Amino acid sequence: MIEGHFGSDGELFFESELIAADGLELPVTAMLDTGFTELLAVNSQDLEGLGWNFLRERQLRTAQGITIFRIYLGKIRLDQQEFEIPVYAGEEITEVLLGSQWLKTMRLFADMASGVLTLGRI
């Protein structure tokens, strides 16, 4: 189970690591975005140096309208476990985003009043 923290506007943040193709681990603070229905999204510039393989492009509806995302096969370490997953990359992504797909295998506990935020395996 990993502990997170709340942002100033109530955002849900969790620490994780992006793992480059050469094994280098980059610590990141990722925001849980339940409106994003995939696993992980990053800004296209954040992919530089990771060496992840391009898979395909896909259109998704976002708050800004229909957007084309490039999808890469990437690795992330979350809750002390490594995952190889499709990663959506776009210019308009401003934060590293964890999507709602994680909630199928992980339990989210958020108690803003007491400042407790956790995400962990079910």
C-alpha positions in Angstrom: 0.0 0.0 0.0 1.3 3.5 -0.8 0.5 6.6 1.0 -0.5 9.6 -1.1 -1.2 13.3 -0.4 -3.9 15.7 -1.3 -3.1 18.7 -3.4 -4.3 22.3 -2.6 -7.4 21.8 -4.7 -8.1 18.2 -3.5 -6.1 16.4 -6.1 -4.9 12.9 -5.3 -1.2 12.4 -5.7 0.9 9.3 -5.4 4.7 8.6 -5.7 5.7 6.1 -8.3 8.6 5.4 -10.7 8.7 5.3 -14.5 11.2 2.7 -15.6 13.2 3.4 -18.7 14.1 0.7 -21.3 17.6 0.6 -19.9 16.3 0.1 -16.3 16.8 3.6 -15.1 14.1 4.6 -12.6 12.6 8.1 -12.6 10.6 9.0 -9.5 7.4 10.9 -10.4 4.5 12.3 -8.5 1.4 11.1 -10.4 -2.1 12.4 -10.0 -5.0 9.9 -9.9 -7.5 11.1 -12.5 -10.7 9.0 -12.4 -11.9 10.7 -15.6 -9.0 9.1 -17.5 -10.2 5.6 -18.1 -6.8 4.0 -19.0 -3.8 3.2 -16.8 -1.2 6.0 -17.4 -0.8 9.2 -19.4 2.2 11.4 -19.7 3.3 14.5 -21.6 5.0 13.6 -24.8 8.2 15.4 -23.7 8.4 13.2 -20.6 9.0 10.2 -22.9 12.3 11.5 -24.1 15.1 9.3 -22.7 12.8 6.5 -21.6 13.3 4.4 -24.7 9.8 2.9 -24.7 8.5 1.3 -27.8 5.7 3.0 -29.8 2.6 0.8 -30.3 -0.1 2.8 -32.0 -2.2 5.9 -32.0 -5.7 6.2 -30.6 -8.3 8.9 -30.4 -9.8 9.7 -27.0 -12.4 12.2 -25.9 -11.0 14.6 -23.3 -12.3 17.7 -21.6 -10.8 19.7 -24.5 -12.4 17.5 -27.2 -11.2 14.6 -29.3 -7.4 14.2 -29.1 -5.0 11.7 -30.7 -2.7 10.0 -28.3 0.4 8.1 -29.1 0.6 4.8 -27.1 3.9 3.3 -25.9 4.7 0.1 -24.0 6.1 1.4 -20.8 7.0 0.3 -17.3 5.9 1.8 -13.9 6.6 0.8 -10.4 3.6 1.4 -8.2 3.0 -0.1 -4.7 6.4 -1.9 -4.9 5.3 -3.8 -8.0 6.5 -3.3 -11.5 3.9 -3.2 -14.3 4.4 -3.2 -18.1 1.5 -1.3 -19.5 0.3 0.9 -22.4 1.2 4.5 -21.7 -0.8 7.3 -23.4 1.3 10.3 -24.5 0.0 13.7 -25.5 1.1 17.3 -25.7 -1.8 18.5 -23.6 -1.1 16.3 -20.6 0.3 18.5 -17.8 0.7 15.9 -15.0 1.7 12.3 -15.0 -1.8 10.7 -14.7 -2.9 7.4 -13.1 -6.2 6.4 -14.6 -9.2 4.7 -13.2 -8.2 1.3 -14.6 -5.9 1.0 -11.5 -9.1 0.9 -9.3 -9.9 -2.6 -10.8 -6.9 -4.1 -8.9 -6.2 -1.5 -6.2 -8.2 -0.1 -3.4 -8.4 3.6 -3.0 -8.9 5.1 0.5 -9.4 8.8 0.7 -10.3 10.6 3.9 -9.6 14.3 3.2 -10.8 15.4 6.7 -8.1 13.4 8.4 -5.5 13.7 5.6 -5.3 10.0 4.9 -4.9 8.9 1.3 -3.8 5.3 0.3 -3.7 3.1 -2.8 -3.0 -0.5 -2.5 -3.6 -4.0 -3.9 -6.9 -5.6 -3.1 
